Amino acid sequence: MKEGNALNEPQPIEQNGQRVLTTEQLAELYGTTVGVVQMNFKRNSNKFIEGKHFFKLKGEQLRAFKNEPTNCGFVGKNASALYLWTRRGAARHSKMLGTDQAWDMFDSLEENYFNPKTRLPQTPEEKLALTMEVATRTVKRIEKLDGRVTDLEEKALLAPGEYNYISKQVNRAVANYVDVHHCKLNAKQRSLFYRDINHGLNDYIGIKTRTQLRKKDFDKADDFIQNWTPSTATLMKAREISLLEDQQQKAI
């Protein structure tokens, strides 16, 4: 059996997220032979449940176990199967043996092997490493929290003052275009211009109505409004309305 790092403590093996022991380790720790452990298991197999008291590795599972560097030396070269005993399995074997050594050893295994205590840093280097690890985790948590706060802020709807500013900018953009181009618009034509800028703004931001504008959209919306000009379709429709009015006036 591979020796552990402390007296009577075996080399740790893990399977399915829990510590386990091989048959050879159990036999040596309990002061008996592999044959006795195997015989007790065979005679009382109905008292053992796979997955609860033991794991039986074979085939691909066994090959994967062998290929783990930390498991080197636990499995014989020609072994076709490997039994790994859980804490409950080790407890059952100690009861079957019934010796003082088996009982005492299981108590030690339960306290130190199956439920290992967290080792506190001892050297200055270990303490520094732990401090840095804690600091790194703290920074990551703060960054994650900051990200959530920023995300919440950006997804918040515009404040009333911001919304009013955007509305005024829309009105100003239409008025400026009309003044610069000396347009004489009736209510229907003016409605076309407002529909054009509002539709373009919503399409650019990716919303259905202006009330859906969020804080993260404020600068983009303002920039769009500052650079807005009516589309060709809107200008042509406005022109057609003017031509139709001229024709109607001439007919009168």
Summary of the structure (lengths in Angstrom):
residues: 252
radius of gyration: 39.6
end to end distance: 113.6
largest distance: 122.1
contacts: 629
relative contact order: 0.08
helix: 65%
strand: 11%
